[in-house]
Amino acid sequence: MLSRPSYDYIITGAGCAGLSLLMRMIGSGLTAGKTVLMIDREKKDKNDRTWCFWEKEDGFFEPVVYRSWNSMGFFSSDYNNQMDIAPYTYKMIRGVDFYQYCFNEIDKHPNIEFVTGEVKFTNVANSFQLYLDNELLDTSGSIVFNSVYEPSPPAKNALSVLQHFKGWLIESSTDIFDPAKATMMDFRVHQQYGTSFVYVLPFSKREALVEYTLFTPSLLKPEQYDAELKNYLSDFLNITDYLIKDEEFGIIPMTNEKFHFKKNGWQIGTAGGQTKASSGYTFQFIQKQSQAIVEHLLAGKPLQSIRSTPGRFRFYDNTLLYILYHNKLPGDKIFSRLFQKNKPQQVLRFLDNESSLAEELKIISTLPTLPFLKAALKQF
């Protein structure tokens, strides 16, 4: 039962996007004197996921960064390098710490109401109707931010690949890890399912998160993820005696589908196109979108005027997504060339959509010309 008939702001979904936006709204003073409703199926309090990203300075969520590294490894059959990524730092946030940090702050504000329930949207002309547990909500005076992702109906040239991953937090019986050195991508695992790699985030000499990740159209069977993790630990890290302390599993859609604004409604997070279509990276794009929304609300500017991703980056993403989707080139070969032929800092800027056109042309020139040219022409 809701405490009010209507709200100034409604946020559907209390994951990374919804909570990031609300925390920035609170911090900016936007919620003072306003009523806010946040809805999710549950109030998250479990370590259900891990977010990894890189940045040069302390970020908005620095208080909940669990571990960070300045040395990142890249390994494949073609190229191996333990890279110094300064001035960048590779950071990890645990879901449980993020949720606790956000809800501890939200709970201090009686004007912000959190409820659990199922949300559903129905389209009406250029607007929408929002239902909570099949009850129509009054959104006539509200600004609604939706982070609940639902795939759009198939559209011409729309492609979608799943980034899916299974991670084990393990503790080895012997010292094996260097806590100062993480592995960003290890493509030495077999590629029979499609683009596949492992990343390793060490917390101590014996403890690390080991995550098996794939970019493919469909999921594996549960036991296949476990088998690949077990094989990686024994074949590449020489670890056979270990304890699995925790597990995580996740799916991130990598898609070039278009995300549409509806009257007084705004899509955020993955639902709003903030997952990079070619890599699946999401966290930092969510932060940029959240900050832009807050700045526009503070300035009284329409949210439609928020600068969208520059077209050239969408073009790059669509081209690479086309190659991965149609298996025109093995993904491990593409990423190997990226890191082998370019400085890691340039690659990270490129993946963050913060590179210059000159840098992008140089990076593109290091990739196989003919397959990328053919894929690029398909985007027109």
N, C-alpha and C positions, 0 to 999 in steps of 0.2 A: 504494500500500500504506500503510495507516494504521499509525501507531506504537503505538497503544493499542487495546484492545478496546472501551473506552467513554470518554465524556467528560462532564464536569460541564455544560458548555455547548456547544451546537452552533448555529452561525449559517449558514444557507444563503443565499447571495447576498452578494457583496462589492461592492455598489454603495453609494449614499448611505446607505441605511437600515442595512445590515449594518455598514458601517465606522463610521458615526456611533455606533451602539450600542456596538460593541466599544471604540472610543476612549474613550467615557465610562465604560465598565466598567473599563478599564485605569486611567484617571485617578482613579477612586474607590477603587481598591484591591480591587475585587470579584474580579479574576482572580488575585490573589496566592494561591498554594497551590492553585489550581484548574486543571483541564485544559480547554482550549478548542479546538474544531475549527471552522474556517471553510471553506466550500466554495463555489467558483464555477467556471464554465466556463473562465475564464482569470483570470490575475492582471493586472488592468487597469493599463496604463501609458501609455495614449494619451489625447489630449484629445478624448474622444468626446462631451462634453456640457458645458454651462454651467449653473450654478445661480444664479438671481437672487432676491433677497429684500430685505426691509427690516427694520431694527431700530433701537432707540434708542441702544444702548450696544454696546461691544465684545462679540462673541459667542464661543462656544466655539471656533469655527474662524477666529477673527480672523487668526491667522498666515498663512492661505492666501487671504485676501481679495485678489483681483487688482486690482480697481478699485472705487471707490465714488463716489457722487454725492449731492448735497443738492438738486439741481434736476432735476425730472422733467417732461417734456413730455407733454401729452395733446392729440391732434389728431383732428378728425373733420369731417364736412361741417356739423355743427351748432355745434361748440364747439372753440376752440383756447386752450390755456393752458400756459405754462411755469411749473410750480408749485414753490414752495419747500416742501419736505416736512418741515423741521425740526419737532420734534427727531428725526425719522427720518432714516436714511441708507439709500440704496438701494445694495446691495452685489452684487458678482459674484465667484463662485468658479469657476475653471477646473477641469474634471475631472482633468486631468493633475496639477495641483498638489495637489488633494485626495487622489488615490490615492497619490502619492509621499509626502506628509506622513503619511498613515495607515500605510502599509506600512513606512516608516522606523521608526515607533514599534513596530509589531507585531513586526517582525523582531528587536527587542531582547529579546523574551520567549520563551524556549524552551518554555514550557508552552503556548504558542499555536501551533497547527499549521494551516497553510493548504494545502489540496489542490485540485487542479483535477479536475473531473469533472461528470457529469450527475446531478442529483438528481431524485427522483420520490417523491411521496407517495401512499399509498393509505389510504383511510379504513377504519377498523375500529371499529365501534360509535361511541363518543364519543372515540376515540383515533385514532391514525394509525400507519402504518409508513413509515419513511424508507429509501430506497434510494440508494446511491451507485454509479453505473455498474452498475445492476441487482443489486448486492449489498446485502442487508438489513443495516442498521446497528442496533446495540444502543442503544436510546434509553431503556431502562427507568430508568436513573438520571440522565437528562439533562434539562435544560431546553432546548428547541429554539426558536429564533427564525428564522422563515422570511420572507424578503423577495422570494421568487420569485413573481411575480404570475401567476396563472392565472384567467381569467374563470370565474365560477360559471355553472352551468346557468341558462338563462332563468327568471326568477321573476316573479310578478305585480307589476306596477308598477315593475319594474327597468328603468332607462334607462341608456344608455351613449353618450357622445359622445367622440370622439377629439380630444385636443389634439395636433396634429402640426405640426412646424416644420422649416424649412430655414434655416440661417444661413451667411452668408459673412463671414469676416474679410477686410476689404478695406483696401488702401492706395491712396489717391488720389494723383494726380500733382500736385495743388495743395492748399493749405490750405483746408479746407472745414468742419471740425468745431470745435466749442467743447468741449474736454475736460471742462469743468465742467458741461455740460448734456447730459443723456441724454433719450431719448424712451422713455417707458414703453409707450405705445400710440398708434399712428397708424392710425386707421380710414379715412383718406382713400383707401386702396386700394379697388378694386371689391369688392363683396360678393356676386358671383354664385355663388360656391361655398358661401357661408354666412358665418358670423361670421369675419372675417379682419382682421388688423392686422399692423403691423410695429413692432418696437422697435429702437432704435439706441443702442448703448453705445459712446461714443467713448473711445479710449485716448490719442489725441493729435490734433493738428490735421489729420492725414492718415489716421489709422488708426481703424477702428471695426468692431465686430461688428454686422451688420445681419441681423435675423432675421424671416422671414416666418412667421406663425403663424395657424393656423385651428382653429376649434371645429366639426367636422363629423362625421357618422357614418362617412365613408369617406375614404381617402387620395386624393391626386392622383397623376398620373403624374410621375415624376422630373423630366421636362423642364418641367412646369408650374410647379414651385417655382422653378426657375432663371429662367424667363421673368418671373415676378412680381417676383423680386428685381432683375432687370435693369431692368424697367420702373420700379420704385420709385426706384432710384438715379438714373435719368435724369429721370423725371417730377417727383419731389418734392425730390431733393437736387441735381439738376443735375450729376450725376457721370457722365461717359461714359468717362473715361480712368482706369482703375484696375487694380490687380492683386489677384486672389483668392489670399490667402495660406493660407487654411485653410477647411474646410467642416465643418458638423455637421448631423446630422439626428436627430430624435427623435420618439417617440410616447408620450403620457401618457394613459391612460384616465381619463376623467371620468365617474364612475358613482355611482349611489346604491345599488348592490348591498350586501347585508349581509355582513360579514366575521365568521366564527365562530371562537371559541376552541376548541381541542381539548385534551384532557387532556395536560398537560406540554408543550404546544406553543403558541406565540404568534406571531401574524402581525404583521409590522412593515412600515413603509413603505407604498408603494402597495398591496401585498398585504394590508395591515392597515387600509386605509381612510384613510391619511394624505394622500392627494391630495384637495384640496378639490374637491368635485363640481361646483361652479359656476364655478370659475376655473382649475383645474389646478395652482394653487400647492401645492408639496409640501415644500420644503426645511425651512421653519421648523416645520411640523407634525411632520416626522420628528424634529427636535431636541427638541420638547416631549415626544413619545412616548418617545424614548430616555432623556431625563432622568427621566421618570416611572417607567420600568422600573427604572432604576438606583436611584432612591430607594426603591422598593418592595422590591427585592432586599436593599438594605442594611438596611432595617427589618424584614426577614423577613415582609413582608406578601404575601398572595397577589396575583398579577398581575391576577386577575379583578376586584380592587377598584380598579384604576386608573380614575379618573374619565373617562368617555367624553365625546365632544363633546356639549355641551348640546343637548337636543332641538330647541330653537328654531333653532339654526344649521343642523341637518340639514334642518329644515323649509324654511328660506330657500333652502338649496342645492337641495333637491329641486324647489322651485317654479321657480327660475331654470333648472335643468336641463330641466325639462318644457317651458318656453317655448322654449329653444334647440333641443331635440330635435324639437319639433313645429312649429318656425318660427312661433310665435305672435307674436313681435316680433323685429325685426332686432337682433342683438347689439350692433351699433355704436350704435343708438339708446339701448339700456339703459345701456351704460357712459358714453355722453355725458351722459345725465341724472344719473347717479351723481356724476360729477365736476363737472358744471356747477352743480348745486343744493346740493352739500355741500362742506365743507372737505376737502382731500385727506387730512389727518390722520384725519378721521372715517371716510373711505372705507377707508383702510389698516387702521385698527383693525377695521372691519367685516369686511374680507377676511381678517383674522387671527383672527377669532372672539374678539376681545377687547373689543368694544364693549359699552356698557351697553344695557339694554332701551330706555331713553329715546332714546339715539342711534339705535338700530335703527328705532324707530317713526318718527323724523324722516326717516331715510334712505328707508324704505319709502314714506313719504308723498310723496316726490319722484318716484316711479316711476309709469308709467301705471296708473291704478287698475283699470280693468275687466279687462285681460288678466291682470294679476297676481292679481286676486281669483279669476278663473275657474281659473287654474292652481293657486292655493292650495287651492281646494275639491277639486281632483282628488287631493290628497295624503291625503284622509281615506277 
